[in-house]
Amino acid sequence: SDADKTRVHMGEFAERTAQKYGISREEQDNYARESYELAIAAQNSGAFKDELVPESVFAHLTALGKCAGEKKAMKEALVRMSNACNPCDEQPSRFQPEKMSALKAAFIPEGGTITAANASAVADGAAAVVLMSAEMAAKHNVRALARLRAYADAELPPEQFGEAPAIAMRTAL
């Protein structure tokens, strides 16, 4: 169909961005290698042990959440599930630095620079944050972990999706 002919994978857009800014395959591989090494070091040190939760816990909590008002039951279930699971991000353990240079480009076969090792993983994960006013935190006796000082958003055409965060950062700063 015509629609299929016009579809472009995000990886192809990322390739265009790398080409536009002269980001080489070697630079991408080095950045990915350092990122994996930092992630592995953080895992080994336990830096995020209190922040990672197995995906299955969220499914159980969603089901439990339907039993509105049963905070004690939810808390007990969460403790049981947390004790039964060893949450960790599996992606860093799959890293094989010795194979990086041999990998073929994933999106543009001839001359592409993005590979399975230096691209974002399909399962990057998820994050959650709870925002509230200082008044609400005081009311509920919750200690603030951070303060939101600025924010911004930015929009560019889809083929420039990788550039929008830089615009938002400049605007916020």
Secondary structure, 3 states (H helix, E strand, C coil): CHHHHHCCCHHHHHHHHHHHCCCCHHHHHHHHHHHHHHHHHHHHHCCCCCCCCCHHHHHHHHHHHCCCCCHHHHHHHHHHHHHHCCCCCCHHHHCCHHHHHHCCCCCCCCCCCCCCCCCCCCCCCCCCCCCCCHHHHHHCCCCCCCCCCCCCCCCCCHHHHHHHHHHHHHHHC
